[in-house]
Amino acid sequence: MQTTELTSQIPQLGLTVHNLWMMVSIMLVFIMHLGFSTLEIGLTRSKNTVNILFKNMMIVAVGLVTYAICGFNLMYPGDFGCIEGVLGFAGFGVGPAADYDPLTYHAVDGIGGTYTYWTDFLFQGMFAATAATIVSGAVAERFRLDSFFIFSILYVGLVYPIVGSWQWGGGWLSSFSIGESAGFHDFAGSTLVHTVGGWAALVAVYLVGPRIGKYVDGKINAIQGHNIPLAAIGVFLLWFGWFGFNGGSVLSADPETTSKVLVTTCMAAAAGALSAVIVSLVLFKSYDLSMGINGILAGLVGITAGADQMGVMDSIWIGIIAGAIVVGAVAFFDRLKLDDPVGALAVHLACGIWGTLAVGIFGAKAGMDQFLVQLIGLAATGATCIISSLVILLPIKALLGLRVSEIEEIEGLDMHEHQMEAYPDFRIDSH
């Protein structure tokens, strides 16, 4: 009798353990938003600190509410298809189906459910807000607050979940394959989170233009961030949170797979830091802390698409290449006069592209077929995000404007848009 009772409790115990890891992962991903906040304010000027903190705080609020209203059911429409494999919508609001049973909601290999509907929603909602955060850093110090939030609501509420549904929601990309490929693979979002935010950031940076004084008489002028210690704290918080970002994407507490993902994630970050520091030392003859910071993030973004498929040495190579890419990409975007104060384009767009393609080079089904599948997936999501960003931002630019006035930019957004200062007793920068 006791054996029978114990056996009957195993599915519930399994669900509890797996769901607990997923809830811990939610908390870790949530911490990443604090990391983004401190990183961005550290790499920008003190007069815009309140503005950046306000945006990062409200992005989480806007992202979760928008995702609850429509985003989740756009990303995971189930059988509610409007255009087969491309667009589906299961209705406004969130809530499980009438026949919902947590023990079967996400069943794996006969062990029963691994997380509840509510855990699923909150975990995915935390991811959704990240895309807008990427844009926030790239256009920092000169973008109108009202215009930014209108864009964020539309992009996070509509574009991000529709593109995400193509892969994670069972859409056309999840079944797309060529020859011997295993189909498009994006484990935790090198494409579906990082490049989705990166493409939007690219369009926004181009349309809003560079900060005053950044490019003068053909010269690139460095605009020093006001608090590098905060930027360093931010990258450690992000590295810490990435254990939930990638580890939680296993979608269970499976010990072997989760442990492997955490190792590949950590090794890519470490290799990215080493590579970026060495490359920047060779090129610029200095030990550049900001490049080391972006090297860590480059490795993390680069491994995210294939963290579940890579061996330890694969992840190190991915991190090494990502670290080199981020240094080159920062210089490349500067030459194009695309002013990105925090290096978001180099980290999330350039290294997101690299991470997605790396699956076709190092992954379980590495080869030309897999590489082409990854490339086509990138091209499809990139084209969609660029066009969508233009469709959203151009009307906003025409009706409200994207950029603050010259005097607002010179004196700082904190006083003009928030009527407060982060450091009222100090004047850290005068420009």
Buried (B, 14 or more C-beta within 10 A) or exposed (E): EEEEEEEEEEBEEBBEEBBEBBBBBBEBBBBBBBBBBBBBBBBBBBBBBBBBBBBBEBBBEBBBBBBBBBBBBBBBBEEEBEEEBBBBBBEEEBEBEEEEEBBEBBBBEEBBBBBBBBBBBBBBBBBBBBBBBBBBBBBBBBBBBEBBBBBBBBBBBBBBBBBBBBBBBBBBBBEBBBEEBBBBBBBBBBBBBBBBBBBBBBBBBBBBBBBBEBBEEEEEEEBEBBBBEBBBBBBBBBBEBBBBBBBBBBBBBBEEBBEBBBBBBBBBBBBBBBBBBBBBBEEEEEEBBBBBBBBBBBBBBBBBBBBBBBEEEBBBBBBBBBBBBBBBBBBBBBEEBBBBBBBBBBBBBBBBBBBBBBBBBBBEBBBEBBBBBBBBBBEBBBEBBBEBBBEBBEEBBEEEBBBBEEEBBEEBBBBBBBEEBBBEEEEEBEE
